[in-house]
């Protein structure tokens, strides 16, 4: 089990990239963040490309990876560091073939132990479990028992990501059971004191639980 879980930020589904650039910069400057997933919904491909063009330098200037959601082709076009794919998206094999061996490729596995083992055996860089809590960002297909993180952490070396309704207040049990990353959307961008304060608060919890476990 890793001793230090890290933050994995996901963008809100709708943003003005030029304005969001400053919010992202402040969030990344506030504490440790492993990566940012660009997850935009109901916009055309050119708008996604434009968002990546604006946000990639913000992430890379801070040594943070930017990962595209769903679309290996757009990840390739925009020079993103990788892609996160769901079970209804392009296959892992297709994504790896297009993006190459150095790209980060993560796979949504919901609450399926079988899917997670298949993804890890294929070479996925991480598997994502969730949702663990109710989320206003995305309607979950299932609510997952956090014990799956402990099972995974004890069995496998491939990192696991916990996702779904995670906040500063409810994250400690997920960290304690073995999550390598916490994937957070509203818990960062809708935080009452702002995104930078959220990143700082999450990292304080992450450090505390890392010492305890």
C-alpha atoms as an extended CHARMM CRD file, in Angstrom:
* protein
*
       213  EXT
         1         1  UNK       CA              0.0000000000        0.0000000000        0.0000000000  PROA      1               0.0000000000
         2         2  UNK       CA              1.3010000000        3.4280000000       -0.8530000000  PROA      2               0.0000000000
         3         3  UNK       CA              1.7900000000        5.7350000000        2.1140000000  PROA      3               0.0000000000
         4         4  UNK       CA              0.5460000000        8.8740000000        0.4320000000  PROA      4               0.0000000000
         5         5  UNK       CA             -2.6870000000        9.1940000000       -1.5140000000  PROA      5               0.0000000000
         6         6  UNK       CA             -2.7660000000       12.1310000000       -3.9500000000  PROA      6               0.0000000000
         7         7  UNK       CA             -5.3330000000       14.3880000000       -5.5680000000  PROA      7               0.0000000000
         8         8  UNK       CA             -6.6160000000       13.7980000000       -9.1080000000  PROA      8               0.0000000000
         9         9  UNK       CA             -8.6490000000       16.8090000000      -10.2010000000  PROA      9               0.0000000000
        10        10  UNK       CA            -11.4140000000       16.7310000000      -12.8140000000  PROA      10              0.0000000000
        11        11  UNK       CA            -12.5830000000       19.9160000000      -14.4730000000  PROA      11              0.0000000000
        12        12  UNK       CA            -16.2190000000       20.9830000000      -14.2400000000  PROA      12              0.0000000000
        13        13  UNK       CA            -18.2070000000       19.7370000000      -17.2570000000  PROA      13              0.0000000000
        14        14  UNK       CA            -18.6880000000       23.2860000000      -18.5620000000  PROA      14              0.0000000000
        15        15  UNK       CA            -16.0350000000       25.9790000000      -18.3510000000  PROA      15              0.0000000000
        16        16  UNK       CA            -14.8100000000       29.1000000000      -20.0760000000  PROA      16              0.0000000000
        17        17  UNK       CA            -11.2160000000       27.9230000000      -20.5530000000  PROA      17              0.0000000000
        18        18  UNK       CA             -9.7390000000       31.4240000000      -20.5920000000  PROA      18              0.0000000000
        19        19  UNK       CA            -11.3530000000       32.2610000000      -17.2540000000  PROA      19              0.0000000000
        20        20  UNK       CA            -10.8270000000       28.7980000000      -15.7830000000  PROA      20              0.0000000000
        21        21  UNK       CA             -7.0990000000       28.9930000000      -16.4880000000  PROA      21              0.0000000000
        22        22  UNK       CA             -6.6020000000       31.2700000000      -13.4860000000  PROA      22              0.0000000000
        23        23  UNK       CA             -8.7470000000       29.0710000000      -11.2050000000  PROA      23              0.0000000000
        24        24  UNK       CA             -6.7340000000       26.0320000000      -12.2340000000  PROA      24              0.0000000000
        25        25  UNK       CA             -3.4330000000       27.8010000000      -11.6870000000  PROA      25              0.0000000000
        26        26  UNK       CA             -4.4250000000       28.8830000000       -8.1870000000  PROA      26              0.0000000000
        27        27  UNK       CA             -5.6230000000       25.3890000000       -7.3290000000  PROA      27              0.0000000000
        28        28  UNK       CA             -2.4140000000       23.7510000000       -8.5380000000  PROA      28              0.0000000000
        29        29  UNK       CA             -0.2890000000       26.3040000000       -6.7090000000  PROA      29              0.0000000000
        30        30  UNK       CA             -2.0670000000       25.5780000000       -3.4290000000  PROA      30              0.0000000000
        31        31  UNK       CA             -0.7490000000       22.0620000000       -2.8470000000  PROA      31              0.0000000000
        32        32  UNK       CA              0.1470000000       18.6640000000       -4.2680000000  PROA      32              0.0000000000
        33        33  UNK       CA             -1.9410000000       17.5470000000       -7.2710000000  PROA      33              0.0000000000
        34        34  UNK       CA             -0.9860000000       14.5100000000       -9.3410000000  PROA      34              0.0000000000
        35        35  UNK       CA             -3.0000000000       15.2220000000      -12.4760000000  PROA      35              0.0000000000
        36        36  UNK       CA             -5.9660000000       17.0150000000      -13.9910000000  PROA      36              0.0000000000
        37        37  UNK       CA             -8.5650000000       15.3810000000      -16.1940000000  PROA      37              0.0000000000
        38        38  UNK       CA            -10.1510000000       17.5680000000      -18.8590000000  PROA      38              0.0000000000
        39        39  UNK       CA            -13.7570000000       16.4200000000      -18.8010000000  PROA      39              0.0000000000
        40        40  UNK       CA            -16.0320000000       18.6650000000      -20.8530000000  PROA      40              0.0000000000
        41        41  UNK       CA            -19.5410000000       17.6790000000      -21.8830000000  PROA      41              0.0000000000
        42        42  UNK       CA            -21.9040000000       18.7590000000      -24.6690000000  PROA      42              0.0000000000
        43        43  UNK       CA            -19.3720000000       20.8330000000      -26.6030000000  PROA      43              0.0000000000
        44        44  UNK       CA            -17.8020000000       20.2530000000      -29.9890000000  PROA      44              0.0000000000
        45        45  UNK       CA            -14.3590000000       18.8180000000      -30.5690000000  PROA      45              0.0000000000
        46        46  UNK       CA            -12.8120000000       22.1530000000      -31.5250000000  PROA      46              0.0000000000
        47        47  UNK       CA            -13.8980000000       23.6440000000      -28.2070000000  PROA      47              0.0000000000
        48        48  UNK       CA            -12.2770000000       20.7260000000      -26.3880000000  PROA      48              0.0000000000
        49        49  UNK       CA             -9.0950000000       21.2400000000      -28.3920000000  PROA      49              0.0000000000
        50        50  UNK       CA             -9.1000000000       24.9280000000      -27.5230000000  PROA      50              0.0000000000
        51        51  UNK       CA             -9.5530000000       24.1540000000      -23.8270000000  PROA      51              0.0000000000
        52        52  UNK       CA             -6.6370000000       21.7290000000      -23.8960000000  PROA      52              0.0000000000
        53        53  UNK       CA             -4.4770000000       24.2920000000      -25.6770000000  PROA      53              0.0000000000
        54        54  UNK       CA             -5.1710000000       26.8310000000      -22.9240000000  PROA      54              0.0000000000
        55        55  UNK       CA             -4.9220000000       24.5070000000      -19.9300000000  PROA      55              0.0000000000
        56        56  UNK       CA             -2.0020000000       22.2720000000      -20.9040000000  PROA      56              0.0000000000
        57        57  UNK       CA              0.6370000000       24.9490000000      -20.2230000000  PROA      57              0.0000000000
        58        58  UNK       CA             -0.8980000000       25.6860000000      -16.8180000000  PROA      58              0.0000000000
        59        59  UNK       CA             -0.5800000000       22.0480000000      -15.8120000000  PROA      59              0.0000000000
        60        60  UNK       CA              2.8170000000       21.4150000000      -17.3830000000  PROA      60              0.0000000000
        61        61  UNK       CA              4.3670000000       24.5520000000      -15.8790000000  PROA      61              0.0000000000
        62        62  UNK       CA              3.6250000000       22.9170000000      -12.5150000000  PROA      62              0.0000000000
        63        63  UNK       CA              4.7170000000       19.3840000000      -13.5020000000  PROA      63              0.0000000000
        64        64  UNK       CA              1.1150000000       18.1720000000      -13.4270000000  PROA      64              0.0000000000
        65        65  UNK       CA             -0.2090000000       15.7840000000      -16.0930000000  PROA      65              0.0000000000
        66        66  UNK       CA             -3.2930000000       16.7010000000      -18.1280000000  PROA      66              0.0000000000
        67        67  UNK       CA             -5.4710000000       13.7480000000      -19.1000000000  PROA      67              0.0000000000
        68        68  UNK       CA             -8.2900000000       13.8120000000      -21.6390000000  PROA      68              0.0000000000
        69        69  UNK       CA            -11.6140000000       12.2070000000      -20.7590000000  PROA      69              0.0000000000
        70        70  UNK       CA            -13.1240000000        9.5820000000      -23.0830000000  PROA      70              0.0000000000
        71        71  UNK       CA            -11.3280000000       10.4940000000      -26.3110000000  PROA      71              0.0000000000
        72        72  UNK       CA             -7.9340000000        9.0150000000      -27.1800000000  PROA      72              0.0000000000
        73        73  UNK       CA             -8.0780000000       10.7890000000      -30.5360000000  PROA      73              0.0000000000
        74        74  UNK       CA             -8.4140000000       14.2130000000      -28.9120000000  PROA      74              0.0000000000
        75        75  UNK       CA             -5.7240000000       13.3310000000      -26.3840000000  PROA      75              0.0000000000
        76        76  UNK       CA             -3.4340000000       12.5600000000      -29.3140000000  PROA      76              0.0000000000
        77        77  UNK       CA             -4.3990000000       15.6910000000      -31.2570000000  PROA      77              0.0000000000
        78        78  UNK       CA             -3.8240000000       18.0190000000      -28.3160000000  PROA      78              0.0000000000
        79        79  UNK       CA             -0.6990000000       16.4850000000      -26.8310000000  PROA      79              0.0000000000
        80        80  UNK       CA             -2.3250000000       15.5120000000      -23.5550000000  PROA      80              0.0000000000
        81        81  UNK       CA             -0.4100000000       13.1910000000      -21.2730000000  PROA      81              0.0000000000
        82        82  UNK       CA             -3.0040000000       10.4600000000      -21.5120000000  PROA      82              0.0000000000
        83        83  UNK       CA             -6.6710000000        9.5360000000      -21.5250000000  PROA      83              0.0000000000
        84        84  UNK       CA             -9.2640000000        8.2120000000      -19.1340000000  PROA      84              0.0000000000
        85        85  UNK       CA            -11.6520000000        5.7550000000      -20.7640000000  PROA      85              0.0000000000
        86        86  UNK       CA            -14.9640000000        4.3730000000      -19.5900000000  PROA      86              0.0000000000
        87        87  UNK       CA            -16.4620000000        1.0120000000      -20.4010000000  PROA      87              0.0000000000
        88        88  UNK       CA            -18.4710000000        2.5220000000      -23.2840000000  PROA      88              0.0000000000
        89        89  UNK       CA            -15.5310000000        4.4290000000      -24.7960000000  PROA      89              0.0000000000
        90        90  UNK       CA            -12.6460000000        3.2860000000      -26.9700000000  PROA      90              0.0000000000
        91        91  UNK       CA            -10.9860000000        0.1020000000      -25.7620000000  PROA      91              0.0000000000
        92        92  UNK       CA             -7.7810000000        0.1090000000      -23.7720000000  PROA      92              0.0000000000
        93        93  UNK       CA             -6.0200000000       -1.5940000000      -26.6790000000  PROA      93              0.0000000000
        94        94  UNK       CA             -7.1550000000        1.1190000000      -29.1170000000  PROA      94              0.0000000000
        95        95  UNK       CA             -6.0870000000        3.8860000000      -26.7570000000  PROA      95              0.0000000000
        96        96  UNK       CA             -2.6470000000        2.3650000000      -26.1660000000  PROA      96              0.0000000000
        97        97  UNK       CA             -2.1070000000        1.7600000000      -29.8660000000  PROA      97              0.0000000000
        98        98  UNK       CA             -2.8440000000        5.3940000000      -30.6650000000  PROA      98              0.0000000000
        99        99  UNK       CA             -1.1280000000        7.1120000000      -27.7380000000  PROA      99              0.0000000000
       100       100  UNK       CA              1.9060000000        4.8810000000      -27.2770000000  PROA      100             0.0000000000
       101       101  UNK       CA              3.4890000000        3.1700000000      -24.3280000000  PROA      101             0.0000000000
       102       102  UNK       CA              4.4250000000        6.3570000000      -22.4370000000  PROA      102             0.0000000000
       103       103  UNK       CA              0.8730000000        7.7420000000      -22.2440000000  PROA      103             0.0000000000
       104       104  UNK       CA             -1.1670000000        7.5010000000      -19.0540000000  PROA      104             0.0000000000
       105       105  UNK       CA             -4.2530000000        5.3870000000      -19.6740000000  PROA      105             0.0000000000
       106       106  UNK       CA             -6.7990000000        4.8660000000      -16.9290000000  PROA      106             0.0000000000
       107       107  UNK       CA             -9.9220000000        2.7400000000      -17.0530000000  PROA      107             0.0000000000
       108       108  UNK       CA            -13.2630000000        3.1040000000      -15.2810000000  PROA      108             0.0000000000
       109       109  UNK       CA            -14.2070000000       -0.1650000000      -13.5920000000  PROA      109             0.0000000000
       110       110  UNK       CA            -17.2110000000        0.9520000000      -11.4760000000  PROA      110             0.0000000000
       111       111  UNK       CA            -17.4790000000       -1.7620000000       -8.8090000000  PROA      111             0.0000000000
       112       112  UNK       CA            -16.2940000000       -4.6900000000      -10.9220000000  PROA      112             0.0000000000
       113       113  UNK       CA            -13.3740000000       -6.7200000000       -9.6850000000  PROA      113             0.0000000000
       114       114  UNK       CA            -13.2980000000       -8.6170000000      -12.9600000000  PROA      114             0.0000000000
       115       115  UNK       CA            -13.0870000000       -5.4660000000      -15.1030000000  PROA      115             0.0000000000
       116       116  UNK       CA            -10.3540000000       -4.0240000000      -12.9200000000  PROA      116             0.0000000000
       117       117  UNK       CA             -8.2050000000       -7.1500000000      -13.1410000000  PROA      117             0.0000000000
       118       118  UNK       CA             -8.6560000000       -7.3000000000      -16.9190000000  PROA      118             0.0000000000
       119       119  UNK       CA             -7.6490000000       -3.6260000000      -17.2410000000  PROA      119             0.0000000000
       120       120  UNK       CA             -4.5940000000       -4.0120000000      -15.0250000000  PROA      120             0.0000000000
       121       121  UNK       CA             -3.4740000000       -7.1780000000      -16.7970000000  PROA      121             0.0000000000
       122       122  UNK       CA             -3.7940000000       -5.3770000000      -20.1330000000  PROA      122             0.0000000000
       123       123  UNK       CA             -1.4300000000       -2.6680000000      -18.9010000000  PROA      123             0.0000000000
       124       124  UNK       CA             -3.6560000000        0.1580000000      -17.6430000000  PROA      124             0.0000000000
       125       125  UNK       CA             -1.7810000000        2.7470000000      -15.6180000000  PROA      125             0.0000000000
       126       126  UNK       CA             -4.6200000000        2.9390000000      -13.1230000000  PROA      126             0.0000000000
       127       127  UNK       CA             -8.1090000000        1.6090000000      -12.5080000000  PROA      127             0.0000000000
       128       128  UNK       CA            -10.9450000000        3.7830000000      -11.1950000000  PROA      128             0.0000000000
       129       129  UNK       CA            -13.6100000000        2.5930000000       -8.7770000000  PROA      129             0.0000000000
       130       130  UNK       CA            -16.7930000000        4.4450000000       -7.8700000000  PROA      130             0.0000000000
       131       131  UNK       CA            -19.0230000000        6.1500000000       -7.2150000000  PROA      131             0.0000000000
       132       132  UNK       CA            -18.4840000000        6.0100000000       -3.4660000000  PROA      132             0.0000000000
       133       133  UNK       CA            -20.8230000000        8.8740000000       -2.5950000000  PROA      133             0.0000000000
       134       134  UNK       CA            -23.7000000000       10.6620000000       -4.2530000000  PROA      134             0.0000000000
       135       135  UNK       CA            -22.5370000000       13.2300000000       -6.7730000000  PROA      135             0.0000000000
       136       136  UNK       CA            -24.1790000000       16.2700000000       -8.3060000000  PROA      136             0.0000000000
       137       137  UNK       CA            -21.7610000000       16.1520000000      -11.2260000000  PROA      137             0.0000000000
       138       138  UNK       CA            -22.6370000000       12.7640000000      -12.6890000000  PROA      138             0.0000000000
       139       139  UNK       CA            -25.3580000000       10.2180000000      -12.0040000000  PROA      139             0.0000000000
       140       140  UNK       CA            -23.5170000000        7.1100000000      -10.7890000000  PROA      140             0.0000000000
       141       141  UNK       CA            -24.3410000000        3.6660000000      -12.1200000000  PROA      141             0.0000000000
       142       142  UNK       CA            -23.6950000000        2.2090000000       -8.7040000000  PROA      142             0.0000000000
       143       143  UNK       CA            -22.6070000000        3.1110000000       -5.1930000000  PROA      143             0.0000000000
       144       144  UNK       CA            -19.4890000000        1.2120000000       -4.2840000000  PROA      144             0.0000000000
       145       145  UNK       CA            -18.3240000000       -0.2290000000       -0.9780000000  PROA      145             0.0000000000
       146       146  UNK       CA            -14.9640000000        1.3510000000       -0.0300000000  PROA      146             0.0000000000
       147       147  UNK       CA            -13.6600000000       -2.0920000000        0.9110000000  PROA      147             0.0000000000
       148       148  UNK       CA            -12.9690000000       -2.6860000000       -2.7800000000  PROA      148             0.0000000000
       149       149  UNK       CA            -10.0640000000       -0.2650000000       -2.4010000000  PROA      149             0.0000000000
       150       150  UNK       CA             -8.5830000000       -2.3460000000        0.4020000000  PROA      150             0.0000000000
       151       151  UNK       CA             -9.0320000000       -5.5270000000       -1.6390000000  PROA      151             0.0000000000
       152       152  UNK       CA             -7.2980000000       -3.9310000000       -4.6150000000  PROA      152             0.0000000000
       153       153  UNK       CA             -4.4900000000       -2.3910000000       -2.6020000000  PROA      153             0.0000000000
       154       154  UNK       CA             -3.7070000000       -5.7120000000       -0.9320000000  PROA      154             0.0000000000
       155       155  UNK       CA             -3.7920000000       -7.6530000000       -4.2140000000  PROA      155             0.0000000000
       156       156  UNK       CA             -2.4220000000       -5.4610000000       -6.9990000000  PROA      156             0.0000000000
       157       157  UNK       CA              0.3910000000       -2.9960000000       -7.6930000000  PROA      157             0.0000000000
       158       158  UNK       CA             -1.5090000000       -1.0010000000      -10.3400000000  PROA      158             0.0000000000
       159       159  UNK       CA             -2.7390000000        2.2160000000       -8.6940000000  PROA      159             0.0000000000
       160       160  UNK       CA             -6.4330000000        2.7140000000       -7.9860000000  PROA      160             0.0000000000
       161       161  UNK       CA             -8.4720000000        5.8970000000       -8.1260000000  PROA      161             0.0000000000
       162       162  UNK       CA            -11.5310000000        6.5560000000       -5.9790000000  PROA      162             0.0000000000
       163       163  UNK       CA            -14.2090000000        8.6790000000       -7.6190000000  PROA      163             0.0000000000
       164       164  UNK       CA            -17.6870000000        9.9660000000       -6.9270000000  PROA      164             0.0000000000
       165       165  UNK       CA            -18.9280000000       12.6990000000       -4.5970000000  PROA      165             0.0000000000
       166       166  UNK       CA            -15.6600000000       12.9520000000       -2.6800000000  PROA      166             0.0000000000
       167       167  UNK       CA            -15.2270000000       15.9200000000       -0.3380000000  PROA      167             0.0000000000
       168       168  UNK       CA            -12.7860000000       17.0630000000        2.3080000000  PROA      168             0.0000000000
       169       169  UNK       CA            -15.1820000000       15.7790000000        4.9560000000  PROA      169             0.0000000000
       170       170  UNK       CA            -15.9230000000       12.3060000000        3.5700000000  PROA      170             0.0000000000
       171       171  UNK       CA            -12.5630000000       11.3240000000        2.0810000000  PROA      171             0.0000000000
       172       172  UNK       CA            -10.7230000000        9.8390000000        5.1160000000  PROA      172             0.0000000000
       173       173  UNK       CA            -12.3020000000        6.3440000000        4.8940000000  PROA      173             0.0000000000
       174       174  UNK       CA            -11.3070000000        6.0770000000        1.2210000000  PROA      174             0.0000000000
       175       175  UNK       CA             -7.7370000000        7.0530000000        1.9560000000  PROA      175             0.0000000000
       176       176  UNK       CA             -7.5510000000        4.6660000000        4.8930000000  PROA      176             0.0000000000
       177       177  UNK       CA             -8.7550000000        1.6990000000        2.8430000000  PROA      177             0.0000000000
       178       178  UNK       CA             -6.0360000000        2.1450000000        0.2560000000  PROA      178             0.0000000000
       179       179  UNK       CA             -6.9090000000        4.5760000000       -2.5500000000  PROA      179             0.0000000000
       180       180  UNK       CA             -3.8360000000        5.8130000000       -4.3870000000  PROA      180             0.0000000000
       181       181  UNK       CA             -5.6880000000        8.8410000000       -5.7760000000  PROA      181             0.0000000000
       182       182  UNK       CA             -8.8580000000       10.7590000000       -4.9550000000  PROA      182             0.0000000000
       183       183  UNK       CA            -10.6370000000       12.0210000000       -8.0510000000  PROA      183             0.0000000000
       184       184  UNK       CA            -12.5260000000       15.1920000000       -7.1820000000  PROA      184             0.0000000000
       185       185  UNK       CA            -14.7750000000       17.5900000000       -9.1020000000  PROA      185             0.0000000000
       186       186  UNK       CA            -17.2950000000       19.6090000000       -7.0810000000  PROA      186             0.0000000000
       187       187  UNK       CA            -15.3390000000       18.9900000000       -3.8890000000  PROA      187             0.0000000000
       188       188  UNK       CA            -12.6900000000       21.2920000000       -5.3610000000  PROA      188             0.0000000000
       189       189  UNK       CA            -14.4470000000       23.7560000000       -7.6360000000  PROA      189             0.0000000000
       190       190  UNK       CA            -17.5310000000       24.2980000000       -5.4360000000  PROA      190             0.0000000000
       191       191  UNK       CA            -15.6390000000       24.4030000000       -2.1550000000  PROA      191             0.0000000000
       192       192  UNK       CA            -17.0030000000       27.1260000000        0.0780000000  PROA      192             0.0000000000
       193       193  UNK       CA            -13.6720000000       28.9410000000        0.3650000000  PROA      193             0.0000000000
       194       194  UNK       CA            -12.5810000000       28.4060000000       -3.2280000000  PROA      194             0.0000000000
       195       195  UNK       CA            -10.5400000000       25.8210000000       -5.1530000000  PROA      195             0.0000000000
       196       196  UNK       CA             -7.1550000000       26.7840000000       -3.7200000000  PROA      196             0.0000000000
       197       197  UNK       CA             -8.4450000000       26.3970000000       -0.1810000000  PROA      197             0.0000000000
       198       198  UNK       CA             -9.9470000000       23.0270000000       -1.1540000000  PROA      198             0.0000000000
       199       199  UNK       CA             -6.6310000000       21.7080000000       -2.4800000000  PROA      199             0.0000000000
       200       200  UNK       CA             -4.9160000000       22.8450000000        0.6980000000  PROA      200             0.0000000000
       201       201  UNK       CA             -7.5990000000       21.2700000000        2.9040000000  PROA      201             0.0000000000
       202       202  UNK       CA             -7.5300000000       17.9680000000        1.0020000000  PROA      202             0.0000000000
       203       203  UNK       CA             -3.7650000000       17.7710000000        1.2960000000  PROA      203             0.0000000000
       204       204  UNK       CA             -3.9170000000       18.3450000000        5.0260000000  PROA      204             0.0000000000
       205       205  UNK       CA             -6.3050000000       15.3840000000        5.3290000000  PROA      205             0.0000000000
       206       206  UNK       CA             -4.2370000000       13.2590000000        2.9550000000  PROA      206             0.0000000000
       207       207  UNK       CA             -1.0940000000       13.8790000000        4.9630000000  PROA      207             0.0000000000
       208       208  UNK       CA             -2.8070000000       13.1510000000        8.2680000000  PROA      208             0.0000000000
       209       209  UNK       CA             -4.3110000000        9.8550000000        7.1170000000  PROA      209             0.0000000000
       210       210  UNK       CA             -1.0580000000        8.8370000000        5.4100000000  PROA      210             0.0000000000
       211       211  UNK       CA              0.7420000000        9.1320000000        8.7470000000  PROA      211             0.0000000000
       212       212  UNK       CA             -1.9800000000        7.1380000000       10.5070000000  PROA      212             0.0000000000
       213       213  UNK       CA             -1.9800000000        4.2660000000        8.0280000000  PROA      213             0.0000000000
